[in-house]
Amino acid sequence: MENRTLERVRELIAPIVADLKLDLYDLEFRGGTLRVTLDTPPGSERGVSIDEISLASRLIGRDLDHHDPVPGHYTLEVTSPGLERTLRTPAHFQREVGKAVNIRLRDVANGERRIQGVLVSADDRGATLRLESPPPDGADERTVTYDQIDRARTVFVWGPQSPKQAVSRTEAT
């Protein structure tokens, strides 16, 4: 799908997404599927509910049927990015600063194909990670440009169990 068509779709659905007080996290067309990924605004403590996804799907589908911006047949998929979300754009990386990420590089650099760590900063050119496993040279941070990245995603880290949860679990046994 050409960029002009995606931009037209973006223009059509942006007011719907804004009215629902959600963010358009991503928009892509691949393999006959138009995927609209919605998220809560940055800093929100909650995720997108199934009811919000369902309502957004109906409203977006209705507008796309009415305006028909996508040539040919396609499948509309309205979704949320989930706990472990794909990072494709500088805005995605900037939004996830402070979170654990896993990056697969396009080319092996210094014997590394994958790097994992906490995203400490991101700008329009690249992202900097505090490495989970620093290399032998002792550098604990690594900056990669977006053109070096093949795939990137956040990594959900399970938090430690609180002492109260541990006590109630042992009392139950």
Buried (B, 14 or more C-beta within 10 A) or exposed (E): BEEEBBEBBBEBBEEBBEEBEBBBBBBBBEEEEBBBBBBBEEEEEEEBEEEBBEBBBEBBEEBBEEEEBBEEEBEBEBBBBBEEBBBBEBBBBBBBBEBBBBBEBEEEEEEBEEBBBBBEBBEEEBBBBBBBEEEEEEEEEBBBEBEBBEEBBBBEEEEEEEEEEEEEEEEEE
